[in-house]
Amino acid sequence: MPETNDKHIGVRIREFRVIRDFSLAELGRRAHVSTSQLSRVETGEQPASPSVLAAVARALGVTLSVLHGQPYIHMLQKDQLDRLLAPISSALDAWDIP
């Protein structure tokens, strides 16, 4: 039985895949992961390895922290709002506030 966290990651992968308008085959091609493996990860039948998660995150244009549960995932839109906000988020993380 897969861990609950992996199942949620699979759900998030599917949500981002739908937002990006990718089919399973398209995401698999972009991430170099088999379609059957992606399907098993999305449904929670198989946990995703760190290397698969990294490849899928790159293919979807998100960070691993987003796949692990960044809040407000449902507010992302097809225009890839998360990608536009990533530089702002990085700059704020690097800001040195005493």
N, C-alpha and C positions, 0 to 999 in steps of 0.2 A: 504494500500500500504506500503510495507516495506521500510525502510530507505535505501538510496543509499549505505551507509557504510556497512550495513548488507549484501546487495547483493554482494558487493565486497568480503566480508569475505567468503561468500558461494562459490564464484568463487575460492578464494585461497584455501579453504578446498578441493575443487574438484581437483585443480592442485596438491596439496600435495598428495592426495589420489592416483592420477594417477602416480605420481613420485614414490610412495611407492609400486605401483602395488597392491593396495587394491581394492576390490569390495566394493560397498555400504554396503553389508551385512557384510563383514569382518571388515570394519571400525566401523560399528554399534556394532558388537560383542565386539570389543576391547574397544570402548568408552562407552558401555552400553547405547546406544541411539538407538531408533528404526530406521529401514531403511527408513520408510516413512518420519519420521521427518528429517533425514539427507538429503533426496532427496528434501524436501521442502526448507530447508536451502540453499542447493547448488543452487537451481534454483531461490532463492530470494523470494519465495512465503511466507516464514515465517522467521521472525528475529530469530537469535540464542540467547538463554539466556546465561548469563555469565557462568552458570554451564555446559551447553552443550559445549560452546566454550572451557572451561578448560578441559573437558573430551576428546574432539576431539583433542586438542593440545597435551595432554598426549599420546593419542593413536597414533598420527602421529609422535611423538618425536620432536615436535617443541615448541617454547614458544608462549605465547599469542601475544607478540609484532610482531612476524613473521606473525601470522594470521591477525593481524591488518594492515599489509602492509610494512613489512621490504622490502627495495629495493632489486632488483636483484633476485627475486623469480624464474625467468625463467632460471637462471644459476645453480640452484640446480640440482643434478643428482641422479640417483637411488642408488648410493653408499652412500647416506645420507651425503653428504658433509657438510650440515648445522649442523649435529650432531657433526661432527669432529671439526668444527669451534666454537662451543658453549663455550668450556672451554677457548679458546683464547679470545673470546669476553668478557667473564666474568672477566678474569684476567685484561684485558685492562680497563674495567669499574671500577675495584677496585683499579687500580693504582692511587696513590696519587701524582698528578703533581701540583706543586705550580703555 
